[in-house]
Amino acid sequence: MDITLKGDERVDQIMQYGLDIIQSPSVFSFSLDAILLGEFAKVPRHERAKIVDLCSGNGAVALMISRQTKSKVTAVEIQERLVDMAERSIQLNNLSDQIEVVHEDVNRLKGSIEKDSVDVITCNPPYFTVSEASKKNPNEHLAIARHELHLTLKELMSVTSGLLKTKGKAFFVHRPERFLEIMDAMREVDLAPKRIQFIYPKENKEANILLIEGIKRGKANGLQILPPLVVYDENGEYFPEVRRMIYGNESE
């Protein structure tokens, strides 16, 4: 399909899934966080589920999830420029019948997505709190994507719990330094943490990515801490499991 690129946009590949995606260094480019979330999230394969990707950016996670299910996926993004990029990427992959993009603030979704109606939510949210001392990116697009300018952690968990059905699942990627805060915010709105995985850039380095699964009104017990995942070996090459997530099974 012939899609017009704007400004400094380029088309990259999400190789494991055979997808093309429009990226821009000055607006938004997905990173390993999105790949890890797309792999970590468990979505039903059938066509009857309601799946929502919050803080969707240029649609990377929504695109990845669409390859794992026959159900429709709703991508929610506040920035008009990113909505436009996501919509063109969806067209580029002929997925307009499966993925819908909603241009909205996550805190104002009541009119767009029904309460207690969603089976699965994924989210790669802004990681950093905003204070007078915090250094915000001077690029507005990147600042909104990375800092809690429009959506705080507590607000995200409240909206997620409100949208999910009972026993509905939520999958988040975040930063390890906010782990306890995330746990508190989840339990406050009856999202029971169920699976957690810490991601390490290299062996003997501190974790820099956190993956969490929660279940609405799930039992308080049964929390599973998955084995750690290390991204790079001592030579700076991806470990095989991470390489598979990015490139797929190259022998196939």
Steps between C-alpha positions, in 0.01 A plus 500: 500500500622850414525706821634855514780563750525840670803700617774271634281187507631165387357149471657241733417135546375311805673194367364221719148587389573598141362851557593840360475803729541872445755656737650843555800588719351843576146376573509139620685174442411182686775330698579161654243578773220464245643173362523358853143604582368353176670171591399504870129574442272199466198559280224254400543363150124501425303790349269571797735692733507875552863616506621854570853642475529819708770765434542336162752743348551410135309174548790256539350287779152502343651380172694221675196383694288489184731223376414287805121520492198512269332751732481870430752729669432860605807725524462814715737794451478864611739653244343579164831462316550149638139404424566597139820292491325200657208520257733506199700205639174307544409573138852403391446153652140465375371476858231772493228237555668379821663804663321824583679810631320724749641853531430571867643576841504174702325686784207587270421162351158453659316598182719286272542172687234353727579445868556135609511386136863428414669157512863607457681832540862564406688819580846648453434816706708810572762387752609821670322714756482874447636741758667839489834323531437241227668549165239480227590444136476833313334309214128508589420168329773315687425678829135387492602143417757480782372723780172487693379830356152369414483167683634407844563144616199512736276631221618226264421225752160653582400521132631149432301349786189689393518375141581135575241231558533300821792260441610714205879528461732797473861497382741787569862582425660747741812587699627286791562805722123553514422137583357555851301801383353291216406218739325744733315673215381166359374360830325827580267443201463122539753397235681198643861467377543151352820484292813714527822492302809716536708575189875563529712673231799276583599245764614666825311819410189632676161427343377785278164367376208348690211295358184448706175309448199578717152349526193701600357362825752216486606310812767669711718187503671323211745772392755357256847652462634385163869425437703812421555587135840640398509694173869515395789257544857608584564578131200734476301246293139412576451179696310241287163551674506877446625453144200271435260764637643761263575302186285186536629151429749584229548137396136475390 
